[in-house]
Amino acid sequence: MSDMQIANNDPPPRPLVQRLGAILWPSFFAAAVANAVFFAYIDPLVLREMTFPDLPLTRELGYTLGFFAFWSCTASSSWFTWILLRPTCRFNQPLPPER
């Protein structure tokens, strides 16, 4: 095998739906657990009074905003893990020979 030839042992790229599902599905469950644990101890209305007392937020809206905040945090963590676990052979190509 010459220097310019490399063994391509990479699996084929996965479909976009499968990649998004691998990021969003586990983060959805982690956000649901984090939301349940967080709001088991903290009432959204009390949190609103401490942070934004002038905004007319309901308890349900507080739960919803909290869930989406947790989901964005856990999805970004899953996305960063996916970036770190990509195969390196696709990105690390040998340099061309000098002339």
Rosetta blueprint (number, residue, H / E / L):
1 M L
2 S L
3 D L
4 M L
5 Q L
6 I L
7 A L
8 N L
9 N L
10 D L
11 P L
12 P L
13 P L
14 R L
15 P L
16 L H
17 V H
18 Q H
19 R H
20 L H
21 G H
22 A H
23 I H
24 L H
25 W H
26 P H
27 S H
28 F H
29 F H
30 A H
31 A H
32 A H
33 V H
34 A H
35 N H
36 A H
37 V H
38 F H
39 F H
40 A H
41 Y H
42 I L
43 D L
44 P H
45 L H
46 V H
47 L H
48 R H
49 E H
50 M H
51 T H
52 F L
53 P L
54 D L
55 L L
56 P L
57 L L
58 T L
59 R H
60 E H
61 L H
62 G H
63 Y H
64 T H
65 L H
66 G H
67 F H
68 F H
69 A H
70 F H
71 W H
72 S H
73 C H
74 T H
75 A H
76 S H
77 S H
78 S H
79 W H
80 F H
81 T H
82 W H
83 I H
84 L H
85 L L
86 R L
87 P L
88 T H
89 C H
90 R H
91 F L
92 N L
93 Q L
94 P L
95 L L
96 P L
97 P L
98 E L
99 R L
